[in-house]
Amino acid sequence: MTHAPDTPADSYVLEEQIGFLLRKAYQRNSTIFLSLVPGNLTTTQFSVMRRIAVDGPMSQNLLGRSVAMDGATTKGVVDRLVKRGLLATRRDPDDRRRHQLSLTPEGEALIAEAVAAAAQVTADTLAPLSSGEKETLLRLLSRIT
């Protein structure tokens, strides 16, 4: 015999909630990412480096906004990449009060190698889905972000 929920809280099933499912999907993606992408990069470090590789040097503020990270997170990621010698900072030639971030030669080499692996991460993460399901999932996620 099934028991009807007594309150809205009784009908709340954790495993059916978007936040729970997104976190599990992210954990799966992160595990695959760490196993395939070279250089011991995190997903956020990769995103920062890839954005600079594609768009060129930029301020830390613009970088954070372009990869959807808050200022404190961006600063921490940038500091770690600078310390590893993968990013460099220099004064903005147009505004001496600001700094621009760019990839170092080591950073350029690593991100070039990492991009191919990152494409495989996406393929492996979405492997349980049909091609139509993959397209639908990515389209729907794009609509809520």
Wavefront OBJ file of the C-alpha trace (Angstrom):
o trace
v 0.000 0.000 0.000
v 1.361 3.422 -0.904
v 1.189 6.288 1.490
v -0.084 9.601 0.154
v 2.116 12.567 1.066
v 0.831 14.434 4.114
v 2.638 17.714 3.401
v 4.503 19.337 0.505
v 7.726 18.403 2.293
v 6.720 14.737 2.198
v 6.467 14.882 -1.600
v 9.926 16.426 -2.019
v 12.164 13.744 -3.525
v 15.792 14.838 -3.502
v 16.763 12.661 -6.462
v 14.160 14.449 -8.623
v 15.395 17.993 -7.943
v 17.247 20.010 -10.578
v 20.012 21.149 -8.218
v 20.726 17.612 -7.073
v 20.771 16.258 -10.629
v 22.954 19.110 -11.922
v 25.431 18.545 -9.085
v 25.625 14.818 -9.873
v 26.098 15.547 -13.582
v 28.801 18.102 -12.722
v 30.578 15.572 -10.494
v 30.543 13.056 -13.353
v 31.886 15.660 -15.770
v 34.591 16.784 -13.302
v 35.789 13.237 -12.706
v 36.069 12.598 -16.442
v 37.713 16.008 -16.954
v 40.407 15.369 -14.340
v 41.168 11.962 -15.845
v 41.589 13.232 -19.422
v 42.762 16.846 -19.424
v 46.528 17.333 -19.034
v 48.290 19.691 -16.678
v 46.218 18.976 -13.581
v 43.829 21.778 -14.584
v 40.472 22.182 -12.902
v 37.396 22.892 -14.996
v 37.420 26.533 -13.867
v 41.124 26.953 -14.664
v 40.520 25.465 -18.098
v 37.594 27.841 -18.705
v 39.702 30.869 -17.768
v 42.606 29.808 -19.967
v 40.372 28.906 -22.907
v 38.547 32.244 -22.735
v 41.860 34.136 -22.858
v 43.147 31.872 -25.650
v 40.070 32.644 -27.762
v 39.436 36.303 -26.878
v 42.960 37.517 -26.117
v 44.256 39.526 -23.152
v 41.600 41.018 -20.882
v 41.041 42.457 -17.445
v 40.316 40.167 -14.523
v 36.877 41.755 -14.170
v 35.930 41.079 -17.788
v 37.373 37.578 -17.576
v 35.259 36.718 -14.547
v 32.090 38.013 -16.172
v 32.812 36.163 -19.413
v 33.136 32.792 -17.655
v 30.315 33.418 -15.143
v 32.483 33.523 -12.009
v 32.280 35.958 -9.123
v 35.216 38.249 -8.374
v 36.639 36.272 -5.461
v 36.594 32.992 -7.388
v 38.150 34.630 -10.440
v 40.925 36.153 -8.328
v 41.745 32.795 -6.738
v 41.830 30.984 -10.079
v 43.952 33.711 -11.679
v 46.382 33.805 -8.745
v 46.923 30.039 -8.965
v 47.470 30.149 -12.734
v 49.918 33.061 -12.418
v 51.802 31.176 -9.695
v 52.031 28.136 -11.999
v 53.421 30.309 -14.785
v 50.433 29.752 -17.085
v 49.065 33.321 -16.978
v 50.874 36.653 -16.926
v 49.691 40.096 -15.857
v 50.725 43.430 -17.315
v 49.503 46.989 -17.162
v 46.769 47.815 -19.658
v 48.411 50.143 -22.198
v 45.133 52.077 -22.550
v 44.430 52.408 -18.821
v 47.463 52.228 -16.517
v 45.204 51.629 -13.497
v 44.146 48.234 -14.821
v 45.993 45.007 -15.478
v 45.487 42.653 -18.380
v 45.792 38.899 -18.175
v 47.331 36.853 -20.946
v 48.578 33.325 -21.459
v 52.282 32.678 -21.119
v 53.953 30.485 -23.759
v 53.592 27.589 -21.293
v 49.907 28.419 -20.871
v 49.388 28.572 -24.634
v 50.986 25.158 -25.084
v 48.963 23.593 -22.281
v 45.610 24.989 -23.385
v 46.227 23.852 -26.967
v 46.798 20.325 -25.699
v 43.907 20.497 -23.236
v 41.276 21.577 -25.789
v 41.399 18.267 -27.650
v 41.019 16.388 -24.384
v 38.152 18.652 -23.301
v 36.169 17.720 -26.405
v 36.522 14.081 -25.361
v 35.317 14.995 -21.858
v 32.059 16.282 -23.312
v 31.664 13.182 -25.472
v 32.312 10.867 -22.514
v 30.035 12.819 -20.166
v 27.152 12.645 -22.631
v 27.897 9.078 -23.816
v 24.807 7.520 -22.159
v 22.544 9.737 -24.305
v 21.447 9.393 -27.911
v 22.488 12.175 -30.289
v 18.977 13.646 -30.119
v 18.999 13.538 -26.325
v 22.399 15.256 -26.245
v 21.141 18.087 -28.450
v 17.976 18.441 -26.369
v 19.852 18.461 -23.061
v 22.345 21.092 -24.219
v 19.586 23.229 -25.736
v 17.476 23.093 -22.571
v 20.422 23.835 -20.290
v 21.269 26.836 -22.461
v 17.738 28.145 -21.953
v 18.002 28.127 -18.150
v 21.477 29.657 -17.912
l 1 2 3 4 5 6 7 8 9 10 11 12 13 14 15 16 17 18 19 20 21 22 23 24 25 26 27 28 29 30 31 32 33 34 35 36 37 38 39 40 41 42 43 44 45 46 47 48 49 50 51 52 53 54 55 56 57 58 59 60 61 62 63 64 65 66 67 68 69 70 71 72 73 74 75 76 77 78 79 80 81 82 83 84 85 86 87 88 89 90 91 92 93 94 95 96 97 98 99 100 101 102 103 104 105 106 107 108 109 110 111 112 113 114 115 116 117 118 119 120 121 122 123 124 125 126 127 128 129 130 131 132 133 134 135 136 137 138 139 140 141 142 143 144 145
